[in-house]
């Protein structure tokens, strides 16, 4: 817990509720602007960097002038933002330098294996990297019968739920890692709920896909069953750069060594990847540019929300893991899941501090130690927040950044994908939500 958050808990710092407005406004714009008419959407695409910087700058200026040690808090937020973007950006560039080529047609069993492998690898290359790497081969291997449910289940499994085990897997978990959650902590504590969620989604997908495969004309089906899958990928040098990025996560946080290695891997990947690989992947920097600008605004505008939670978090009445699971998950479904995770992790810390005040009093000036104490005293809250933020991000197109990216790539390939409400009402609420409830009943 930082000194500033310690002041908030002690009541010496009073964050005006009005200072929460920039954070709420920015999240609202991120959630709604992609759904607006074309002219409004075009304006947003042109001016979103200005909006993010303006809102973030307003909050930063307030902290700099009005809050004790506000400059230090702004510096800490920018440092954390830089670490976050270095990881996301390097994985994006390195994954964009790998092109999978898949021959053959996707049978139901082959498709399940494809999604299962992608779900595991998501924990190594992240949801954004895995979505970029696997979505085009996924469309290619199912080209003769590609349907909306193929894209929806890809979003469920690869773009979201698969990445719930490591800090690399999904952006919110890396923010937890920066705050003190050990790298393999979720592997040790959340493997079974992850396996249940991904396993049930794979089983449900198999039922859908088998029915789809049975409806295909017999000659096409026989051809698909007879043809063996052949896997090949270009840009193999990026495997080394990917290993460098993953290894950098374990480096000491001081002196920007970790970030320097990640950036060096990204630059090397861009330099040594053949241009044809990037062309085949239709690689551009537009997605990471958008993430970089928007998250700059998010990290700065989020400061008052974190401090407000530190002071008033007990008033929300959340004490049980299941409450955190559904609360964090519900907001992750309609907002970006990374800031949602951070705010509920802080709320969990406040809850644990209320029950174990003497433990946390000693750690008031050490944020990492405070999070480690949270893991020791209330591990169920951290599991609930982590799983809720990652899993529920799949409920809508706006719950996690890769969701819209997958939708856009599928549409550009001529695949008919569900509308926003079609996705929600036909797939995520009747299919995904019951599975998430079962995860809670058994494990949270």
Legacy VTK file of the C-alpha trace (Angstrom):
# vtk DataFile Version 3.0
C-alpha trace
ASCII
DATASET POLYDATA
POINTS 444 float
0.000 0.000 0.000
1.495 3.341 -1.030
1.806 6.206 1.476
-0.971 7.999 -0.378
-3.298 5.017 -0.095
-2.351 4.757 3.569
-3.571 8.341 3.998
-6.813 7.390 2.274
-7.376 4.414 4.545
-6.628 6.546 7.590
-9.097 9.183 6.437
-6.480 11.913 6.039
-7.027 12.012 2.279
-10.457 12.914 0.965
-10.900 12.286 -2.768
-13.814 14.375 -4.128
-16.329 12.119 -5.915
-16.159 14.521 -8.865
-12.614 13.338 -9.535
-14.036 9.910 -10.426
-15.851 11.434 -13.411
-12.873 11.404 -15.867
-12.310 7.682 -15.212
-15.993 6.848 -15.630
-16.292 9.007 -18.756
-13.262 7.443 -20.415
-14.495 3.895 -19.757
-17.955 4.832 -21.021
-16.501 6.203 -24.247
-14.320 3.127 -24.765
-17.345 0.875 -24.289
-19.842 2.767 -26.442
-17.960 4.536 -29.243
-17.276 1.355 -31.284
-21.051 0.784 -31.345
-22.032 4.241 -32.608
-22.974 5.261 -36.182
-20.127 5.495 -38.681
-19.678 9.276 -38.544
-19.490 9.365 -34.757
-17.229 6.336 -34.704
-14.916 8.021 -37.227
-14.629 11.111 -35.017
-13.767 8.921 -32.051
-11.108 7.041 -34.026
-9.515 10.365 -34.936
-9.678 12.079 -31.555
-9.457 9.312 -28.927
-5.759 10.080 -28.173
-6.681 13.700 -27.453
-9.564 12.633 -25.188
-7.399 10.159 -23.252
-4.578 12.663 -22.738
-6.974 15.461 -21.780
-8.836 13.425 -19.153
-5.637 11.874 -17.810
-3.923 15.270 -17.741
-6.756 16.819 -15.741
-6.437 14.166 -13.040
-2.636 14.305 -13.049
-2.736 18.095 -12.645
-5.128 17.798 -9.706
-2.872 15.267 -7.977
0.225 17.326 -8.677
-1.222 20.474 -7.106
-3.759 19.311 -4.515
-2.735 15.910 -3.126
0.109 15.211 -0.675
2.894 13.412 -2.561
0.677 13.607 -5.643
3.681 13.903 -7.942
4.991 10.606 -6.606
1.626 8.955 -7.211
1.531 10.212 -10.803
5.078 8.959 -11.327
4.162 5.535 -9.926
1.133 5.320 -12.254
3.239 6.243 -15.291
5.909 3.703 -14.350
3.276 0.980 -14.052
1.727 2.061 -17.359
5.111 1.856 -19.091
5.699 -1.683 -17.810
2.209 -2.726 -18.894
2.553 -1.319 -22.418
6.012 -2.815 -22.869
4.623 -6.301 -22.215
1.454 -5.908 -24.292
3.267 -4.183 -27.140
6.182 -6.611 -27.333
3.858 -9.630 -27.355
1.757 -7.943 -30.041
4.759 -7.306 -32.299
6.390 -10.702 -31.777
3.127 -12.631 -32.305
2.486 -10.536 -35.411
5.744 -11.866 -36.849
4.564 -15.480 -36.786
2.285 -16.770 -39.529
0.626 -20.169 -39.208
-0.259 -22.045 -42.355
-2.788 -24.829 -41.954
-3.808 -27.241 -44.682
-6.806 -29.517 -44.564
-10.324 -29.067 -43.235
-11.406 -28.798 -39.628
-13.254 -31.806 -38.263
-15.003 -31.375 -34.887
-12.259 -33.258 -33.042
-9.467 -31.403 -34.842
-11.170 -28.112 -34.018
-11.377 -28.998 -30.336
-7.661 -29.838 -30.309
-6.938 -26.543 -32.105
-8.837 -24.508 -29.510
-7.369 -26.470 -26.590
-3.797 -25.904 -27.787
-4.537 -22.230 -28.402
-6.041 -21.898 -24.905
-2.875 -23.264 -23.303
-0.567 -21.131 -25.454
-2.591 -18.037 -24.594
-0.956 -18.154 -21.165
2.426 -17.753 -22.871
1.690 -15.181 -25.594
-1.349 -13.415 -24.144
-4.916 -13.130 -25.379
-4.004 -10.414 -27.887
-1.040 -12.334 -29.292
-2.961 -15.630 -29.442
-5.932 -13.992 -31.137
-3.676 -12.459 -33.792
-1.778 -15.701 -34.286
-4.658 -18.169 -34.433
-7.760 -16.424 -35.801
-6.795 -16.511 -39.485
-5.697 -20.204 -39.424
-8.936 -20.928 -37.545
-10.983 -19.328 -40.318
-8.881 -21.035 -42.979
-9.206 -24.543 -41.563
-12.996 -24.181 -41.301
-13.512 -22.212 -44.499
-15.954 -24.651 -46.071
-18.448 -24.305 -43.186
-17.325 -21.367 -41.056
-20.233 -20.084 -38.954
-20.890 -17.440 -36.339
-20.462 -19.919 -33.477
-16.903 -20.688 -34.624
-15.975 -17.035 -34.059
-17.935 -16.783 -30.799
-16.284 -19.826 -29.217
-12.883 -18.617 -30.411
-13.546 -15.372 -28.500
-14.773 -17.306 -25.449
-11.792 -19.659 -25.267
-8.779 -18.018 -26.933
-9.435 -14.288 -26.558
-10.515 -14.583 -22.919
-10.913 -17.656 -20.727
-7.785 -19.471 -21.853
-5.475 -16.772 -20.516
-6.459 -16.958 -16.851
-3.394 -18.738 -15.462
-0.410 -16.402 -15.872
0.310 -12.659 -15.795
1.173 -12.892 -19.490
-2.161 -14.536 -20.292
-4.423 -11.517 -19.845
-3.625 -7.816 -19.210
-5.391 -7.544 -15.828
-3.296 -10.388 -14.426
-0.072 -8.634 -15.391
-1.243 -5.611 -13.410
-1.685 -7.969 -10.457
1.837 -9.261 -11.028
3.186 -5.707 -10.934
1.418 -5.251 -7.601
2.906 -8.359 -6.016
0.945 -11.446 -7.120
3.617 -14.123 -7.849
3.876 -15.325 -11.444
2.772 -18.917 -10.801
0.285 -18.138 -8.029
-2.798 -18.568 -10.224
-1.426 -21.763 -11.773
-1.285 -23.172 -8.253
-4.653 -21.808 -7.082
-6.871 -21.521 -10.173
-5.911 -24.455 -12.410
-9.029 -26.485 -11.603
-11.578 -23.689 -12.213
-9.708 -22.814 -15.414
-9.818 -26.451 -16.539
-13.536 -26.702 -15.730
-14.374 -23.522 -17.626
-12.264 -24.271 -20.702
-13.234 -27.955 -20.661
-16.974 -27.214 -20.574
-16.610 -24.632 -23.341
-14.696 -27.133 -25.490
-17.333 -29.806 -24.849
-20.152 -27.416 -25.731
-18.319 -26.303 -28.850
-17.862 -29.947 -29.901
-21.630 -30.502 -29.754
-22.268 -27.438 -31.892
-19.503 -28.295 -34.329
-20.521 -31.922 -34.711
-24.025 -30.853 -35.671
-22.593 -28.330 -38.135
-20.247 -30.925 -39.606
-23.092 -33.424 -40.016
-25.045 -30.928 -42.102
-22.234 -30.541 -44.639
-22.643 -32.398 -47.911
-21.306 -35.955 -47.761
-18.499 -35.538 -50.359
-17.114 -32.511 -48.496
-17.362 -34.336 -45.178
-15.563 -37.403 -46.520
-12.832 -35.196 -47.942
-12.383 -33.501 -44.580
-12.187 -36.800 -42.726
-9.677 -38.245 -45.175
-7.312 -35.269 -45.342
-4.605 -35.063 -42.703
-3.781 -31.754 -41.022
-0.425 -30.260 -41.958
0.929 -27.511 -39.713
3.648 -25.075 -40.723
4.646 -21.636 -39.577
6.804 -18.823 -40.917
8.743 -16.338 -38.837
10.319 -18.999 -36.626
12.950 -16.542 -35.380
10.206 -14.933 -33.321
10.096 -17.957 -31.041
13.418 -16.735 -29.645
12.089 -13.218 -29.224
8.960 -14.597 -27.551
11.163 -16.500 -25.090
13.041 -13.262 -24.384
9.799 -11.417 -23.586
8.581 -14.186 -21.289
11.966 -14.410 -19.584
12.024 -10.638 -19.081
8.946 -10.861 -16.868
11.104 -12.556 -14.238
13.827 -9.895 -14.275
14.123 -7.390 -11.410
11.757 -4.459 -11.684
14.396 -1.802 -11.003
16.293 0.288 -13.576
13.775 -0.577 -16.333
15.772 -3.708 -17.171
12.631 -5.776 -17.712
11.104 -3.215 -20.051
14.377 -2.737 -21.976
14.583 -6.452 -22.790
10.947 -6.516 -23.929
11.418 -3.493 -26.177
14.645 -4.919 -27.596
12.840 -8.177 -28.457
10.050 -6.230 -30.197
12.524 -4.131 -32.224
14.510 -7.215 -33.212
11.316 -9.011 -34.212
10.268 -6.134 -36.431
13.723 -5.988 -38.036
14.312 -9.694 -38.644
10.809 -10.855 -39.576
10.438 -11.171 -43.361
8.098 -8.550 -44.794
5.992 -11.247 -46.405
5.047 -12.636 -42.997
3.714 -9.259 -41.855
1.849 -8.887 -45.138
0.228 -12.303 -44.792
-0.828 -11.386 -41.247
-2.127 -7.979 -42.428
-0.024 -6.602 -39.577
-0.412 -2.951 -38.580
0.409 -1.006 -35.436
-3.111 0.464 -35.234
-4.408 -1.865 -32.471
-1.429 -1.335 -30.155
-1.485 2.393 -30.864
-5.087 2.505 -29.679
-4.316 0.463 -26.573
-1.331 2.671 -25.733
-3.230 5.960 -25.859
-6.339 4.708 -24.119
-4.459 3.010 -21.306
-2.391 6.112 -20.711
-5.675 7.837 -19.923
-6.939 4.869 -17.919
-3.871 4.611 -15.679
-3.995 8.328 -14.863
-7.748 8.693 -14.399
-7.830 5.485 -12.334
-5.802 7.043 -9.493
-8.779 8.753 -7.770
-10.858 5.577 -8.110
-8.195 3.528 -6.327
-7.809 6.097 -3.557
-11.580 6.459 -3.189
-11.893 2.691 -2.808
-9.151 2.694 -0.191
-11.131 5.206 1.852
-14.709 4.062 1.225
-14.311 0.436 0.142
-15.809 -0.968 3.355
-19.070 0.809 2.578
-19.678 -1.402 -0.457
-20.328 -4.406 1.768
-18.408 -6.908 -0.366
-16.841 -9.529 1.880
-17.301 -12.925 0.192
-15.365 -14.303 -2.801
-18.559 -14.995 -4.744
-19.555 -11.340 -4.365
-16.211 -10.243 -5.772
-16.466 -12.804 -8.575
-19.799 -11.523 -9.851
-19.143 -7.837 -9.136
-15.752 -7.792 -10.856
-17.098 -10.023 -13.614
-20.207 -7.954 -14.215
-18.200 -4.776 -14.668
-15.580 -6.556 -16.778
-18.315 -7.564 -19.199
-19.220 -3.956 -19.985
-15.944 -2.157 -19.209
-12.359 -3.029 -19.931
-11.360 -5.830 -17.568
-7.879 -4.466 -16.730
-8.986 -1.370 -14.742
-11.859 -3.389 -13.289
-9.375 -5.937 -11.931
-7.149 -3.271 -10.378
-10.023 -1.564 -8.590
-11.444 -4.769 -7.158
-7.992 -5.980 -6.122
-7.664 -2.765 -4.124
-11.159 -3.270 -2.695
-10.146 -6.793 -1.649
-7.105 -5.361 0.102
-9.342 -2.937 2.010
-11.624 -5.825 3.011
-8.691 -7.902 4.256
-7.206 -4.910 6.103
-10.494 -4.404 7.952
-10.404 -7.993 9.199
-6.657 -8.054 9.956
-5.772 -4.441 10.801
-2.581 -5.214 12.694
-1.141 -7.204 9.805
-1.722 -4.436 7.259
-0.769 -1.580 9.577
2.815 -2.766 9.421
2.761 -2.814 5.603
1.236 0.596 4.976
4.230 1.809 2.974
4.893 -1.349 0.933
2.312 -2.067 -1.762
3.830 -5.375 -2.845
4.043 -6.630 0.741
0.423 -5.572 1.307
-0.719 -7.620 -1.699
1.311 -10.595 -0.478
-0.441 -10.239 2.884
-3.767 -10.220 1.040
-2.786 -13.483 -0.646
-1.938 -14.982 2.733
-5.067 -13.802 4.563
-7.759 -13.723 1.866
-6.566 -15.740 -1.168
-10.151 -16.504 -2.176
-10.788 -12.830 -2.913
-7.834 -12.640 -5.302
-8.934 -15.823 -7.085
-12.464 -14.439 -7.394
-11.326 -11.103 -8.803
-8.861 -12.736 -11.209
-11.303 -15.285 -12.614
-14.185 -12.827 -12.695
-12.195 -10.225 -14.614
-10.829 -12.713 -17.167
-13.807 -15.022 -17.683
-16.562 -12.404 -17.760
-14.593 -10.338 -20.260
-15.945 -12.797 -22.847
-19.606 -11.899 -22.199
-19.603 -8.987 -24.669
-17.516 -7.658 -27.517
-16.370 -4.781 -25.292
-15.284 -6.855 -22.286
-11.744 -7.421 -23.569
-9.694 -5.751 -26.285
-9.089 -8.854 -28.473
-12.836 -9.492 -28.796
-13.444 -6.665 -31.235
-10.182 -7.416 -33.032
-11.307 -11.008 -33.690
-14.721 -9.766 -34.817
-13.122 -7.296 -37.222
-10.739 -9.868 -38.740
-13.591 -12.367 -39.181
-15.791 -9.775 -40.892
-12.959 -8.771 -43.229
-12.632 -12.465 -44.175
-16.319 -12.582 -45.122
-17.560 -14.426 -42.033
-20.998 -13.462 -40.778
-20.630 -12.664 -37.089
-23.344 -11.827 -34.553
-24.332 -8.263 -33.767
-23.564 -6.892 -30.308
-26.915 -7.993 -28.910
-26.967 -11.168 -30.997
-23.673 -12.186 -29.414
-25.027 -11.385 -25.956
-28.500 -12.906 -26.218
-27.835 -15.923 -28.447
-24.458 -17.040 -27.159
-22.886 -15.487 -24.073
-25.923 -15.354 -21.767
-27.416 -18.802 -22.557
-24.102 -20.645 -23.124
-21.208 -18.927 -21.352
-22.923 -17.512 -18.270
-24.191 -20.906 -16.935
-20.628 -22.242 -17.183
-19.319 -19.259 -15.227
-21.975 -19.869 -12.581
-20.871 -23.505 -12.301
-17.266 -22.343 -11.828
-18.423 -20.182 -8.937
-20.521 -22.927 -7.345
-17.637 -25.401 -7.382
-14.593 -23.221 -6.769
-15.321 -19.643 -5.689
LINES 1 445
444 0 1 2 3 4 5 6 7 8 9 10 11 12 13 14 15 16 17 18 19 20 21 22 23 24 25 26 27 28 29 30 31 32 33 34 35 36 37 38 39 40 41 42 43 44 45 46 47 48 49 50 51 52 53 54 55 56 57 58 59 60 61 62 63 64 65 66 67 68 69 70 71 72 73 74 75 76 77 78 79 80 81 82 83 84 85 86 87 88 89 90 91 92 93 94 95 96 97 98 99 100 101 102 103 104 105 106 107 108 109 110 111 112 113 114 115 116 117 118 119 120 121 122 123 124 125 126 127 128 129 130 131 132 133 134 135 136 137 138 139 140 141 142 143 144 145 146 147 148 149 150 151 152 153 154 155 156 157 158 159 160 161 162 163 164 165 166 167 168 169 170 171 172 173 174 175 176 177 178 179 180 181 182 183 184 185 186 187 188 189 190 191 192 193 194 195 196 197 198 199 200 201 202 203 204 205 206 207 208 209 210 211 212 213 214 215 216 217 218 219 220 221 222 223 224 225 226 227 228 229 230 231 232 233 234 235 236 237 238 239 240 241 242 243 244 245 246 247 248 249 250 251 252 253 254 255 256 257 258 259 260 261 262 263 264 265 266 267 268 269 270 271 272 273 274 275 276 277 278 279 280 281 282 283 284 285 286 287 288 289 290 291 292 293 294 295 296 297 298 299 300 301 302 303 304 305 306 307 308 309 310 311 312 313 314 315 316 317 318 319 320 321 322 323 324 325 326 327 328 329 330 331 332 333 334 335 336 337 338 339 340 341 342 343 344 345 346 347 348 349 350 351 352 353 354 355 356 357 358 359 360 361 362 363 364 365 366 367 368 369 370 371 372 373 374 375 376 377 378 379 380 381 382 383 384 385 386 387 388 389 390 391 392 393 394 395 396 397 398 399 400 401 402 403 404 405 406 407 408 409 410 411 412 413 414 415 416 417 418 419 420 421 422 423 424 425 426 427 428 429 430 431 432 433 434 435 436 437 438 439 440 441 442 443
